[in-house]
Amino acid sequence: MARTSDPSSSHEAARAIVESGGRAAQAAAVLEALRVHGKSTSRGLSQASGIDRHVVARRLPELEREGRVRRTEQILCPWAGRLAVGWIVT
């Protein structure tokens, strides 16, 4: 989860969140929010679910690599007031 160029503290944090089950719980919560609310942006999912936007933004590409969600065309994000990547459950 951490980039090769990230400091060792980032690698340790990545290991800890995986080992604790936190990453899986976050991914499940993001996926459930997307199922409940339908096509949305990361900010929209954050607002709807109460999950920090940065957590949502980290989990969505991971879920995409797993084939569980996919990006859509850009949509107007009502919270940001501008176009942003849309996401849907696959």
C-alpha atoms as a printed R data frame, in Angstrom:
   type eleno elety resid chain resno       x      y       z
1  ATOM     1    CA   MET     A     1   0.000  0.000   0.000
2  ATOM     2    CA   ALA     A     2   2.890  2.366   0.633
3  ATOM     3    CA   ARG     A     3   5.022  3.520  -2.290
4  ATOM     4    CA   THR     A     4   8.617  2.390  -2.522
5  ATOM     5    CA   SER     A     5   9.730  5.993  -2.074
6  ATOM     6    CA   ASP     A     6   7.656  6.479   1.110
7  ATOM     7    CA   PRO     A     7   9.456  6.650   4.480
8  ATOM     8    CA   SER     A     8   9.619  3.565   6.677
9  ATOM     9    CA   SER     A     9   6.901  4.998   8.923
10 ATOM    10    CA   SER     A    10   4.459  4.847   6.002
11 ATOM    11    CA   HIS     A    11   5.356  1.203   5.352
12 ATOM    12    CA   GLU     A    12   4.842  0.408   9.022
13 ATOM    13    CA   ALA     A    13   1.466  2.173   9.027
14 ATOM    14    CA   ALA     A    14   0.421  0.230   5.912
15 ATOM    15    CA   ARG     A    15   1.415 -3.067   7.526
16 ATOM    16    CA   ALA     A    16  -0.438 -2.175  10.719
17 ATOM    17    CA   ILE     A    17  -3.705 -1.276   8.995
18 ATOM    18    CA   VAL     A    18  -3.653 -4.496   6.965
19 ATOM    19    CA   GLU     A    19  -2.744 -6.701   9.930
20 ATOM    20    CA   SER     A    20  -5.355 -5.109  12.193
21 ATOM    21    CA   GLY     A    21  -8.133 -5.665   9.668
22 ATOM    22    CA   GLY     A    22  -8.698 -1.919   9.421
23 ATOM    23    CA   ARG     A    23  -8.045 -1.802   5.690
24 ATOM    24    CA   ALA     A    24 -10.577 -4.564   5.020
25 ATOM    25    CA   ALA     A    25 -13.146 -2.873   7.266
26 ATOM    26    CA   GLN     A    26 -12.624  0.464   5.522
27 ATOM    27    CA   ALA     A    27 -12.924 -1.155   2.088
28 ATOM    28    CA   ALA     A    28 -16.128 -2.931   3.124
29 ATOM    29    CA   ALA     A    29 -17.616  0.317   4.453
30 ATOM    30    CA   VAL     A    30 -16.742  2.211   1.266
31 ATOM    31    CA   LEU     A    31 -18.202 -0.573  -0.873
32 ATOM    32    CA   GLU     A    32 -21.403 -0.622   1.193
33 ATOM    33    CA   ALA     A    33 -21.762  3.161   0.944
34 ATOM    34    CA   LEU     A    34 -21.418  2.899  -2.827
35 ATOM    35    CA   ARG     A    35 -24.022  0.123  -2.963
36 ATOM    36    CA   VAL     A    36 -26.461  2.166  -0.876
37 ATOM    37    CA   HIS     A    37 -25.940  5.543  -2.551
38 ATOM    38    CA   GLY     A    38 -25.195  4.497  -6.138
39 ATOM    39    CA   LYS     A    39 -22.854  6.308  -8.492
40 ATOM    40    CA   SER     A    40 -20.897  8.858  -6.539
41 ATOM    41    CA   THR     A    41 -17.602 10.671  -6.144
42 ATOM    42    CA   SER     A    42 -15.139  9.978  -3.340
43 ATOM    43    CA   ARG     A    43 -16.243 13.197  -1.622
44 ATOM    44    CA   GLY     A    44 -19.897 12.233  -2.040
45 ATOM    45    CA   LEU     A    45 -19.248  8.805  -0.528
46 ATOM    46    CA   SER     A    46 -17.409 10.460   2.329
47 ATOM    47    CA   GLN     A    47 -20.289 12.840   3.015
48 ATOM    48    CA   ALA     A    48 -22.894 10.075   2.763
49 ATOM    49    CA   SER     A    49 -21.045  7.559   4.913
50 ATOM    50    CA   GLY     A    50 -19.131  9.686   7.410
51 ATOM    51    CA   ILE     A    51 -15.852  8.053   6.326
52 ATOM    52    CA   ASP     A    52 -12.949 10.470   5.908
53 ATOM    53    CA   ARG     A    53 -12.589 11.480   2.242
54 ATOM    54    CA   HIS     A    54  -8.917 10.552   2.183
55 ATOM    55    CA   VAL     A    55  -9.729  7.036   3.391
56 ATOM    56    CA   VAL     A    56 -12.411  6.705   0.704
57 ATOM    57    CA   ALA     A    57 -10.001  8.008  -1.943
58 ATOM    58    CA   ARG     A    58  -7.389  5.399  -0.924
59 ATOM    59    CA   ARG     A    59  -9.789  2.458  -0.822
60 ATOM    60    CA   LEU     A    60 -11.556  3.101  -4.169
61 ATOM    61    CA   PRO     A    61  -8.529  2.405  -6.419
62 ATOM    62    CA   GLU     A    62  -7.778 -0.712  -4.358
63 ATOM    63    CA   LEU     A    63 -11.367 -1.899  -4.822
64 ATOM    64    CA   GLU     A    64 -11.014 -1.108  -8.525
65 ATOM    65    CA   ARG     A    65  -7.896 -3.308  -8.800
66 ATOM    66    CA   GLU     A    66  -9.888 -6.089  -7.121
67 ATOM    67    CA   GLY     A    67 -12.644 -5.659  -9.741
68 ATOM    68    CA   ARG     A    68 -15.295 -4.655  -7.198
69 ATOM    69    CA   VAL     A    69 -15.845 -1.071  -8.382
70 ATOM    70    CA   ARG     A    70 -15.089  0.867 -11.522
71 ATOM    71    CA   ARG     A    71 -14.595  4.460 -12.525
72 ATOM    72    CA   THR     A    72 -17.228  6.156 -14.651
73 ATOM    73    CA   GLU     A    73 -17.360  9.373 -16.571
74 ATOM    74    CA   GLN     A    74 -16.873 12.510 -14.563
75 ATOM    75    CA   ILE     A    75 -19.969 13.634 -12.711
76 ATOM    76    CA   LEU     A    76 -20.853 16.832 -10.942
77 ATOM    77    CA   CYS     A    77 -20.037 16.443  -7.273
78 ATOM    78    CA   PRO     A    78 -22.684 18.367  -5.344
79 ATOM    79    CA   TRP     A    79 -20.375 18.798  -2.334
80 ATOM    80    CA   ALA     A    80 -17.383 20.061  -4.311
81 ATOM    81    CA   GLY     A    81 -19.429 21.906  -6.941
82 ATOM    82    CA   ARG     A    82 -17.225 20.639  -9.776
83 ATOM    83    CA   LEU     A    83 -16.676 17.629 -11.987
84 ATOM    84    CA   ALA     A    84 -14.991 14.638 -10.399
85 ATOM    85    CA   VAL     A    85 -14.477 10.951 -11.159
86 ATOM    86    CA   GLY     A    86 -17.601  8.907 -10.592
87 ATOM    87    CA   TRP     A    87 -17.538  5.399  -9.096
88 ATOM    88    CA   ILE     A    88 -19.991  2.491  -9.297
89 ATOM    89    CA   VAL     A    89 -20.138 -1.061  -7.971
90 ATOM    90    CA   THR     A    90 -19.332 -3.678 -10.621
